[in-house]
């Protein structure tokens, strides 16, 4: 059996529009995951800004944004790959991006293919962010993530709701599916069952990363988790709070750990 999969999900409490504070927290969580043996760590959708669509334009990253410096340094020092969410401008187009920051001090970019929207019932006050399509455009960047002698595919939130997305990932040889999301409580049971079914149908381990607190005026369900390719839930975090869930594959199966952090 390969020992190349050492997976982790980061659950964050985003600070609205404060990229510097969110970067510092990403680095802190990466260090925690590295101590537990992780080689790839997935953060939630738009994790560097929070799910703040009205701030996407002024806070948008470029493909080689200097603000990625702390993450490039962190990934190199820890010998870890980080999947980090941010609004990204490519030419005239604004995308929901996921930077894939590798230990070689380079960042590839995934762009969300399928945009979403929250219904008015998502907010206790009936006020929700605008549809993503009013701010962003669908993307087509879809690099695979090297994990030793294996490969993983990235998905951002609504991507996971299209059966064609994990199917394409599996057809390209991915044995792991890295889902960077923002899932509200009303959608949690449906979404995690969908992820579990993707694991079973395509024989892929699945990493699910979610916020551990509200963002963009909406509550988050937390519950970041990892499933094996048989659909067994290996580890899951609490509904609220920041933390890291880790699952490391070995000859005897999966070794897991979970850390909920104070002061996040």
Buried (B, 14 or more C-beta within 10 A) or exposed (E): EEEBBBBBBBBBBBBBBBBEEBBEBBBBBBBBBBEBBBBBBBBBBBBBBBBBBEBBEEBBBEBEBEBBEBBBEBBBEBEBBBBBBBBBBBEEEBBBBBBBBBBEEEBBBBBBBBBBEBEEEBBEEEEBBEEBEEBBBBBEBBEBBBBEEBBBBBBBBBBBBEEEBBEBBBEEEBBBBBBBBBBBBBBBEEBBEBBBBBBBEBEBBBBBBBBBBBBBBBBBBBBBBBBBBEBBBBBBBBBBBBBBBBBBBEEEEBBBBBBBBEEB
